[in-house]
């Protein structure tokens, strides 16, 4: 737990260096926050990928709020990635890994941002990998602000993380991977 808290401090410090506006208070403008984030925890230090997938499943109400099966199976897996969920169908939702490219000056950031905007316009969320203490942490992009920035949420234990400068962080990282999803027609 101390390492998680240290990671949180580093994540927030890193975000501050990106002029972050990370906050931990309730945002009434996003039903995702109220419906899911408040009722979810990341239960293992390294289970942020399955935790993000669980939040999407909970958002679509295909699992109960006490569903932690994916994290319990994953535990603190050190060699996991979005690949583990790529083209995987869970409860009528199929996840897809996107932008698996080198993070460098050739990364198609404009295409990444357009893909995210298109998903948000389709009333979907986007799982995104952002830099953290000793690697990367998964966030869920919930909405785009009027000035074009993306608002992202995550959990670190029971602590809620909110980033309001996701685009800026991605640009400074020279790109990143995302995970999108399709929902079966029954929803």
C-alpha positions in Angstrom: 0.0 0.0 0.0 2.9 2.4 0.7 4.2 1.8 -2.8 0.8 2.6 -4.2 0.6 5.8 -2.2 4.2 6.7 -3.3 3.2 5.9 -6.9 0.2 8.2 -6.4 2.4 11.0 -5.2 4.8 10.5 -8.2 1.8 10.4 -10.6 0.4 13.6 -9.2 3.9 15.2 -9.1 4.4 14.1 -12.8 1.0 15.5 -13.6 1.8 18.8 -11.9 4.9 19.1 -14.0 2.5 18.8 -17.0 0.4 21.6 -15.4 -2.1 19.1 -14.2 -5.3 20.0 -12.6 -5.6 16.5 -10.9 -8.3 16.5 -8.3 -10.1 14.1 -6.0 -13.5 15.6 -5.6 -16.9 14.7 -7.1 -17.6 15.9 -10.6 -21.4 16.2 -11.0 -21.1 16.7 -14.8 -20.2 13.1 -15.6 -22.5 10.2 -14.9 -19.6 7.8 -15.3 -18.1 9.3 -12.2 -21.3 8.9 -10.1 -22.3 5.6 -11.6 -19.0 3.8 -11.6 -15.9 5.6 -10.1 -17.5 6.2 -6.7 -18.3 2.5 -6.4 -15.1 0.9 -7.6 -11.6 0.2 -6.3 -8.3 -1.0 -7.8 -7.7 -3.9 -5.4 -4.1 -4.8 -6.4 -1.1 -2.5 -7.0 -0.7 -3.7 -10.6 -4.3 -4.4 -11.6 -5.0 -1.1 -13.3 -5.7 -2.7 -16.7 -8.4 -5.2 -15.5 -9.7 -2.5 -13.1 -10.3 -0.2 -16.1 -12.1 -3.0 -18.0 -14.2 -3.7 -14.9 -15.3 -0.1 -14.8 -16.5 -0.2 -18.4 -18.4 -3.4 -17.6 -20.0 -1.8 -14.6 -20.9 1.3 -16.6 -22.9 -0.8 -18.9 -24.4 -2.7 -16.0 -23.4 -6.1 -17.3 -21.8 -6.9 -14.0 -22.6 -5.9 -10.4 -20.7 -3.2 -8.5 -19.1 -5.9 -6.4 -17.6 -7.6 -9.5 -13.8 -7.8 -9.2 -13.2 -11.1 -11.0 -10.8 -9.7 -13.6 -8.6 -8.1 -10.9 -8.7 -11.2 -8.7 -7.5 -13.3 -11.6 -4.8 -10.8 -12.6 -3.6 -9.9 -9.1 -0.2 -8.2 -9.5 0.7 -9.6 -12.9 3.8 -7.9 -14.1 3.8 -8.9 -17.8 0.3 -7.9 -18.6 -0.8 -5.3 -21.2 -3.8 -4.3 -23.3 -3.0 -7.4 -25.4 -4.6 -9.5 -22.7 -8.0 -7.9 -23.5 -7.5 -7.3 -27.3 -10.4 -8.7 -29.2 -11.8 -10.2 -26.1 -15.5 -10.3 -25.6 -16.8 -10.0 -22.0 -20.5 -9.9 -21.2 -21.4 -8.5 -24.7 -18.6 -6.0 -24.8 -15.6 -6.6 -27.1 -12.4 -4.7 -26.3 -9.8 -3.6 -28.9 -6.2 -2.4 -28.4 -5.2 0.6 -30.6 -2.1 2.6 -31.4 0.4 0.0 -30.5 3.3 2.1 -31.9 6.6 3.5 -30.8 6.2 6.5 -28.6 8.3 8.9 -30.6 8.2 12.0 -32.9 6.4 9.9 -35.6 3.5 8.9 -33.4 0.2 9.9 -35.0 -1.1 12.0 -32.1 -3.7 13.8 -34.2 -5.1 10.4 -35.3 -5.2 9.2 -31.7 -7.0 12.3 -30.5 -9.5 12.0 -33.4 -10.2 8.4 -32.5 -10.8 9.3 -28.9 -13.1 12.2 -30.0 -15.1 9.9 -32.2 -15.5 7.3 -29.4 -16.7 10.1 -27.0 -19.2 11.4 -29.7 -20.5 7.8 -29.9 -21.2 8.0 -26.1 -18.4 5.6 -25.3 -15.5 5.9 -22.9 -11.8 5.2 -23.8 -9.2 3.4 -21.7 -5.9 5.1 -22.0 -2.4 4.4 -20.7 -0.6 7.4 -19.1 2.8 7.7 -17.6 3.2 7.0 -13.9 5.9 6.4 -11.3 7.5 3.2 -12.6 5.6 2.7 -15.9 2.1 3.4 -16.9 -1.3 3.7 -15.2 -4.7 3.2 -16.9 -7.3 5.9 -17.0 -10.7 6.1 -18.6 -11.4 9.2 -20.7 -15.0 10.2 -19.8 -15.5 13.4 -21.7 -14.1 16.3 -23.7 -14.2 19.8 -22.3 -15.4 22.8 -24.3 -11.7 23.8 -24.8 -11.0 20.4 -26.3 -9.1 18.7 -23.4 -10.0 15.2 -22.3 -11.1 14.4 -18.7 -9.8 11.1 -17.4 -10.5 9.1 -14.3 -8.8 6.2 -12.5 -8.6 4.5 -9.2 -5.5 3.8 -7.1 -6.9 1.6 -4.4 -9.9 3.4 -3.2 -8.4 6.8 -4.1 -9.9 8.5 -7.2 -7.6 10.2 -9.7 -8.9 12.9 -12.1 -6.8 14.4 -14.9 -8.1 17.4 -16.8 -5.1 17.6 -19.1 -4.9 14.2 -20.8 -4.0 15.6 -24.2 -1.1 17.5 -22.8 0.3 14.5 -21.0 0.0 12.3 -24.2 1.8 15.0 -26.2 4.7 15.1 -23.7 4.8 11.3 -23.8 5.0 11.2 -27.6 1.9 9.1 -27.8 0.3 6.2 -26.0 -2.0 3.1 -26.4 -5.7 3.2 -26.0 -8.4 0.5 -25.7 -11.8 1.0 -27.3 -14.8 -1.3 -27.3 -17.9 -2.3 -29.1 -21.1 -3.1 -27.4 -23.4 -5.9 -28.7 -26.7 -4.6 -30.1 -28.7 -5.7 -27.0 -27.5 -2.6 -25.2 
